[in-house]
């Protein structure tokens, strides 16, 4: 196997960002909600609403701490 093919195959293996569905992204946000810097990107990428996060099990205080980042409608 040549160097190029080896690099291409290893790139896919070492890719750290896996495909996320909306549901799996919401689960990861709820699990990591204490680390605000980590979840802000995911919240803005998927456009989660406060209602979605509360229904998924987040505490009201944690959701309101995000303020204007979360869509309120």
C-alpha positions as CSV (number, residue, x, y, z in Angstrom):
1,X,0.0,0.0,0.0
2,X,1.3,3.4,-0.9
3,X,1.8,6.3,1.4
4,X,-1.1,8.2,0.0
5,X,-3.6,5.4,0.6
6,X,-2.3,4.8,4.1
7,X,-2.7,8.5,4.9
8,X,-6.2,8.6,3.5
9,X,-7.3,5.5,5.5
10,X,-5.7,6.8,8.7
11,X,-7.3,10.1,8.3
12,X,-10.8,8.5,8.5
13,X,-9.8,6.3,11.4
14,X,-8.4,9.2,13.4
15,X,-11.2,11.6,12.7
16,X,-12.4,12.8,16.1
17,X,-15.7,14.3,15.0
18,X,-18.3,11.6,14.4
19,X,-21.6,12.2,12.8
20,X,-24.2,13.5,15.2
21,X,-27.9,13.4,15.0
22,X,-30.0,16.0,16.6
23,X,-31.0,13.6,19.4
24,X,-27.4,12.5,20.1
25,X,-26.2,16.1,20.1
26,X,-28.9,17.0,22.7
27,X,-27.9,14.1,24.9
28,X,-24.2,15.2,24.8
29,X,-25.3,18.8,25.7
30,X,-27.3,17.6,28.7
31,X,-24.4,15.3,29.9
32,X,-21.8,18.1,29.6
33,X,-24.0,21.0,30.6
34,X,-21.6,22.0,33.4
35,X,-18.8,22.7,30.9
36,X,-20.5,25.7,29.2
37,X,-17.6,26.4,26.8
38,X,-17.8,22.9,25.4
39,X,-21.6,22.9,24.7
40,X,-22.1,26.4,23.4
41,X,-20.9,25.4,19.9
42,X,-23.2,22.4,19.8
43,X,-26.2,24.5,21.0
44,X,-25.7,27.2,18.4
45,X,-25.0,24.6,15.6
46,X,-28.2,22.7,16.1
47,X,-30.3,25.7,17.3
48,X,-31.8,24.0,20.4
49,X,-34.6,25.7,22.1
50,X,-35.0,26.0,25.9
51,X,-38.1,23.8,25.7
52,X,-36.1,21.0,24.0
53,X,-33.4,21.1,26.6
54,X,-35.8,21.1,29.5
55,X,-37.7,18.2,28.1
56,X,-34.4,16.3,27.7
57,X,-33.7,16.6,31.4
58,X,-31.7,19.8,31.9
59,X,-32.2,21.9,35.0
60,X,-34.0,25.2,34.6
61,X,-31.2,27.1,36.1
62,X,-28.6,25.6,33.7
63,X,-30.8,26.4,30.7
64,X,-31.4,30.0,31.8
65,X,-27.6,30.4,32.3
66,X,-27.1,30.3,28.5
67,X,-29.3,33.4,28.1
68,X,-29.5,34.6,24.5
69,X,-27.7,31.7,23.0
70,X,-30.7,29.5,23.2
71,X,-33.7,30.1,21.0
72,X,-36.7,30.9,23.1
73,X,-39.4,30.0,20.6
